[in-house]
Amino acid sequence: MLLDLLGADLNDMEDLIDKLNLPRFRAKQIFHWVHGKGVVSFDEMGNIPRNIRDILREHSFITAPELVAKSLSKGGDTVKFLLKFPDGEMVETVLMTYEREESRNRNTVCVSTQAGCNMGWYGKKKGEKLMLPAVNLEEKLEEKIISPANNILLNFMYWIFIIFL
């Protein structure tokens, strides 16, 4: 089974590296590229030799959501992203920027914890109930990666949908 590096922690990556009989320090390098730098391609891992990148491609992958829609608020301080994951589920991620005079500027990203929303915009209906599939760790991290990399994020907020029927 292939390992999704985006959903893998350092221990998972060390296990993979051990299984492949590669030097253990490569796990930390790969972890840094995926979770620190946000790369979604093995070719972007500059300090990993090509032959090791080829081996990694055979035993792992890095998923990235498709950007379906992007909208900017009238004031230009909020950007909404509609993301579609490989399994077909879609979520919204929102980047909010705050400029302040008396303290540092701040950016906040709202990350969905469920695919769909309780208004029925992107959820799946089953009978009369709106079914909201949970977004897994890999998908939450993918949302983080697709958010603009040139902005410094100081706050993360997770949306949690609660539906009262």
Short mmCIF file of the C-alpha atoms (twelve columns), coordinates in Angstrom:
data_MODEL
# 
_entry.id   MODEL 
# 
loop_
_atom_site.group_PDB 
_atom_site.id 
_atom_site.type_symbol 
_atom_site.label_atom_id 
_atom_site.label_alt_id 
_atom_site.label_comp_id 
_atom_site.label_asym_id 
_atom_site.label_seq_id 
_atom_site.Cartn_x 
_atom_site.Cartn_y 
_atom_site.Cartn_z 
_atom_site.pdbx_PDB_model_num 
ATOM 1   C CA . MET A 1   0.000   0.000  0.000  1 
ATOM 2   C CA . LEU A 2   1.271   3.464  -0.888 1 
ATOM 3   C CA . LEU A 3   1.812   5.985  1.906  1 
ATOM 4   C CA . ASP A 4   0.227   9.434  1.527  1 
ATOM 5   C CA . LEU A 5   3.066   11.618 2.774  1 
ATOM 6   C CA . LEU A 6   0.764   14.544 3.453  1 
ATOM 7   C CA . GLY A 7   -1.124  12.518 6.055  1 
ATOM 8   C CA . ALA A 8   2.014   10.889 7.432  1 
ATOM 9   C CA . ASP A 9   3.781   11.977 10.586 1 
ATOM 10  C CA . LEU A 10  7.527   11.665 11.139 1 
ATOM 11  C CA . ASN A 11  7.163   8.144  12.584 1 
ATOM 12  C CA . ASP A 12  5.279   7.007  9.476  1 
ATOM 13  C CA . MET A 13  7.989   8.451  7.267  1 
ATOM 14  C CA . GLU A 14  10.732  6.811  9.342  1 
ATOM 15  C CA . ASP A 15  8.922   3.472  8.986  1 
ATOM 16  C CA . LEU A 16  8.788   3.929  5.213  1 
ATOM 17  C CA . ILE A 17  12.469  4.910  5.024  1 
ATOM 18  C CA . ASP A 18  13.425  1.882  7.157  1 
ATOM 19  C CA . LYS A 19  11.344  -0.410 4.929  1 
ATOM 20  C CA . LEU A 20  13.143  0.993  1.874  1 
ATOM 21  C CA . ASN A 21  16.575  0.582  3.535  1 
ATOM 22  C CA . LEU A 22  17.391  4.263  3.073  1 
ATOM 23  C CA . PRO A 23  19.375  6.419  5.517  1 
ATOM 24  C CA . ARG A 24  17.073  7.380  8.394  1 
ATOM 25  C CA . PHE A 25  17.908  11.111 8.165  1 
ATOM 26  C CA . ARG A 26  16.024  11.156 4.845  1 
ATOM 27  C CA . ALA A 27  12.745  10.849 6.781  1 
ATOM 28  C CA . LYS A 28  13.319  14.220 8.478  1 
ATOM 29  C CA . GLN A 29  14.243  15.813 5.157  1 
ATOM 30  C CA . ILE A 30  11.094  14.489 3.504  1 
ATOM 31  C CA . PHE A 31  8.969   15.516 6.489  1 
ATOM 32  C CA . HIS A 32  10.408  19.046 6.250  1 
ATOM 33  C CA . TRP A 33  9.673   19.262 2.521  1 
ATOM 34  C CA . VAL A 34  6.092   18.035 2.869  1 
ATOM 35  C CA . HIS A 35  5.015   19.619 6.159  1 
ATOM 36  C CA . GLY A 36  7.454   22.526 6.449  1 
ATOM 37  C CA . LYS A 37  7.735   23.748 2.871  1 
ATOM 38  C CA . GLY A 38  4.397   22.439 1.607  1 
ATOM 39  C CA . VAL A 39  5.676   20.769 -1.556 1 
ATOM 40  C CA . VAL A 40  3.268   18.601 -3.523 1 
ATOM 41  C CA . SER A 41  5.821   17.134 -5.937 1 
ATOM 42  C CA . PHE A 42  8.852   14.945 -5.321 1 
ATOM 43  C CA . ASP A 43  10.721  17.021 -7.909 1 
ATOM 44  C CA . GLU A 44  10.620  20.012 -5.547 1 
ATOM 45  C CA . MET A 45  12.677  18.163 -2.907 1 
ATOM 46  C CA . GLY A 46  16.028  19.677 -3.853 1 
ATOM 47  C CA . ASN A 47  18.242  17.925 -1.298 1 
ATOM 48  C CA . ILE A 48  16.819  14.457 -1.977 1 
ATOM 49  C CA . PRO A 49  18.771  12.624 -4.717 1 
ATOM 50  C CA . ARG A 50  16.808  11.772 -7.871 1 
ATOM 51  C CA . ASN A 51  17.171  8.013  -7.359 1 
ATOM 52  C CA . ILE A 52  15.624  8.306  -3.869 1 
ATOM 53  C CA . ARG A 53  12.806  10.494 -5.237 1 
ATOM 54  C CA . ASP A 54  12.128  7.775  -7.819 1 
ATOM 55  C CA . ILE A 55  11.988  5.146  -5.054 1 
ATOM 56  C CA . LEU A 56  9.625   7.377  -3.049 1 
ATOM 57  C CA . ARG A 57  7.298   7.716  -6.064 1 
ATOM 58  C CA . GLU A 58  7.011   3.924  -6.179 1 
ATOM 59  C CA . HIS A 59  6.067   3.634  -2.484 1 
ATOM 60  C CA . SER A 60  4.320   6.898  -1.607 1 
ATOM 61  C CA . PHE A 61  2.443   9.878  -2.994 1 
ATOM 62  C CA . ILE A 62  1.537   13.452 -2.107 1 
ATOM 63  C CA . THR A 63  -2.069  14.426 -2.763 1 
ATOM 64  C CA . ALA A 64  -3.200  17.938 -3.495 1 
ATOM 65  C CA . PRO A 65  -6.739  19.223 -3.825 1 
ATOM 66  C CA . GLU A 66  -8.012  20.872 -6.983 1 
ATOM 67  C CA . LEU A 67  -8.883  24.543 -6.677 1 
ATOM 68  C CA . VAL A 68  -12.466 24.670 -8.002 1 
ATOM 69  C CA . ALA A 69  -13.256 28.288 -7.190 1 
ATOM 70  C CA . LYS A 70  -11.622 31.285 -5.569 1 
ATOM 71  C CA . SER A 71  -13.406 34.490 -4.621 1 
ATOM 72  C CA . LEU A 72  -12.094 37.719 -3.153 1 
ATOM 73  C CA . SER A 73  -14.211 39.915 -0.891 1 
ATOM 74  C CA . LYS A 74  -15.028 43.471 -1.976 1 
ATOM 75  C CA . GLY A 75  -12.610 44.814 0.622  1 
ATOM 76  C CA . GLY A 76  -9.883  42.465 -0.559 1 
ATOM 77  C CA . ASP A 77  -9.167  41.171 2.943  1 
ATOM 78  C CA . THR A 78  -10.884 37.782 2.671  1 
ATOM 79  C CA . VAL A 79  -10.344 35.036 0.102  1 
ATOM 80  C CA . LYS A 80  -12.579 31.948 -0.138 1 
ATOM 81  C CA . PHE A 81  -11.294 28.766 -1.759 1 
ATOM 82  C CA . LEU A 82  -13.497 25.865 -2.823 1 
ATOM 83  C CA . LEU A 83  -11.318 22.743 -2.889 1 
ATOM 84  C CA . LYS A 84  -12.088 19.349 -4.387 1 
ATOM 85  C CA . PHE A 85  -10.250 16.312 -3.038 1 
ATOM 86  C CA . PRO A 86  -9.346  13.189 -5.020 1 
ATOM 87  C CA . ASP A 87  -12.304 11.354 -3.440 1 
ATOM 88  C CA . GLY A 88  -14.690 13.972 -4.892 1 
ATOM 89  C CA . GLU A 89  -15.544 15.696 -1.607 1 
ATOM 90  C CA . MET A 90  -15.384 19.497 -1.526 1 
ATOM 91  C CA . VAL A 91  -14.689 21.941 1.290  1 
ATOM 92  C CA . GLU A 92  -14.289 25.664 1.694  1 
ATOM 93  C CA . THR A 93  -11.210 27.254 3.184  1 
ATOM 94  C CA . VAL A 94  -11.155 30.958 3.990  1 
ATOM 95  C CA . LEU A 95  -8.102  33.199 4.361  1 
ATOM 96  C CA . MET A 96  -8.724  36.395 6.333  1 
ATOM 97  C CA . THR A 97  -6.110  39.138 6.545  1 
ATOM 98  C CA . TYR A 98  -6.088  41.814 9.203  1 
ATOM 99  C CA . GLU A 99  -3.981  44.953 8.992  1 
ATOM 100 C CA . ARG A 100 -3.458  46.684 12.322 1 
ATOM 101 C CA . GLU A 101 -1.809  49.913 13.319 1 
ATOM 102 C CA . GLU A 102 -1.151  49.168 16.982 1 
ATOM 103 C CA . SER A 103 -0.084  45.535 16.709 1 
ATOM 104 C CA . ARG A 104 1.231   43.143 14.109 1 
ATOM 105 C CA . ASN A 105 -0.768  42.245 11.038 1 
ATOM 106 C CA . ARG A 106 -2.459  38.894 11.240 1 
ATOM 107 C CA . ASN A 107 -3.720  36.241 8.869  1 
ATOM 108 C CA . THR A 108 -6.222  33.577 9.846  1 
ATOM 109 C CA . VAL A 109 -7.153  30.493 7.856  1 
ATOM 110 C CA . CYS A 110 -10.448 28.753 8.571  1 
ATOM 111 C CA . VAL A 111 -10.135 25.048 7.816  1 
ATOM 112 C CA . SER A 112 -13.207 22.839 7.457  1 
ATOM 113 C CA . THR A 113 -13.476 19.716 9.576  1 
ATOM 114 C CA . GLN A 114 -16.371 18.370 7.486  1 
ATOM 115 C CA . ALA A 115 -17.042 18.244 3.777  1 
ATOM 116 C CA . GLY A 116 -20.152 20.209 2.880  1 
ATOM 117 C CA . CYS A 117 -21.989 22.695 5.005  1 
ATOM 118 C CA . ASN A 118 -25.207 22.745 6.980  1 
ATOM 119 C CA . MET A 119 -26.844 25.028 4.408  1 
ATOM 120 C CA . GLY A 120 -26.691 22.250 1.806  1 
ATOM 121 C CA . TRP A 121 -24.319 24.020 -0.570 1 
ATOM 122 C CA . TYR A 122 -21.844 21.177 -1.030 1 
ATOM 123 C CA . GLY A 123 -23.078 18.414 1.255  1 
ATOM 124 C CA . LYS A 124 -24.579 15.105 0.164  1 
ATOM 125 C CA . LYS A 125 -28.276 14.579 0.893  1 
ATOM 126 C CA . LYS A 126 -29.408 11.149 1.966  1 
ATOM 127 C CA . GLY A 127 -33.134 11.029 2.479  1 
ATOM 128 C CA . GLU A 128 -34.116 14.092 4.484  1 
ATOM 129 C CA . LYS A 129 -30.858 14.403 6.410  1 
ATOM 130 C CA . LEU A 130 -27.808 16.271 5.210  1 
ATOM 131 C CA . MET A 131 -24.850 13.934 5.540  1 
ATOM 132 C CA . LEU A 132 -21.535 15.678 6.141  1 
ATOM 133 C CA . PRO A 133 -18.528 13.405 5.740  1 
ATOM 134 C CA . ALA A 134 -15.647 14.173 8.068  1 
ATOM 135 C CA . VAL A 135 -12.509 15.571 6.488  1 
ATOM 136 C CA . ASN A 136 -9.504  13.452 7.402  1 
ATOM 137 C CA . LEU A 137 -6.119  14.725 8.570  1 
ATOM 138 C CA . GLU A 138 -4.595  14.503 5.097  1 
ATOM 139 C CA . GLU A 139 -7.340  16.671 3.655  1 
ATOM 140 C CA . LYS A 140 -7.002  19.277 6.419  1 
ATOM 141 C CA . LEU A 141 -3.289  19.490 5.722  1 
ATOM 142 C CA . GLU A 142 -3.968  19.733 2.001  1 
ATOM 143 C CA . GLU A 143 -6.223  22.710 2.679  1 
ATOM 144 C CA . LYS A 144 -3.340  24.311 4.540  1 
ATOM 145 C CA . ILE A 145 -0.969  23.746 1.649  1 
ATOM 146 C CA . ILE A 146 -3.234  25.258 -0.985 1 
ATOM 147 C CA . SER A 147 -3.630  28.441 1.065  1 
ATOM 148 C CA . PRO A 148 -1.282  31.133 -0.258 1 
ATOM 149 C CA . ALA A 149 2.242   30.202 0.761  1 
ATOM 150 C CA . ASN A 150 3.472   33.792 0.689  1 
ATOM 151 C CA . ASN A 151 1.249   34.805 3.597  1 
ATOM 152 C CA . ILE A 152 2.414   34.188 7.136  1 
ATOM 153 C CA . LEU A 153 -0.302  32.390 9.059  1 
ATOM 154 C CA . LEU A 154 -0.565  33.322 12.682 1 
ATOM 155 C CA . ASN A 155 -3.934  31.770 13.449 1 
ATOM 156 C CA . PHE A 156 -5.733  28.595 12.475 1 
ATOM 157 C CA . MET A 157 -9.433  28.127 13.069 1 
ATOM 158 C CA . TYR A 158 -11.273 24.864 12.431 1 
ATOM 159 C CA . TRP A 159 -14.904 24.915 11.347 1 
ATOM 160 C CA . ILE A 160 -16.961 22.329 13.149 1 
ATOM 161 C CA . PHE A 161 -20.457 21.742 11.842 1 
ATOM 162 C CA . ILE A 162 -23.149 20.790 14.313 1 
ATOM 163 C CA . ILE A 163 -26.536 19.943 12.875 1 
ATOM 164 C CA . PHE A 164 -29.633 19.865 15.028 1 
ATOM 165 C CA . LEU A 165 -32.413 17.817 13.454 1 
# 
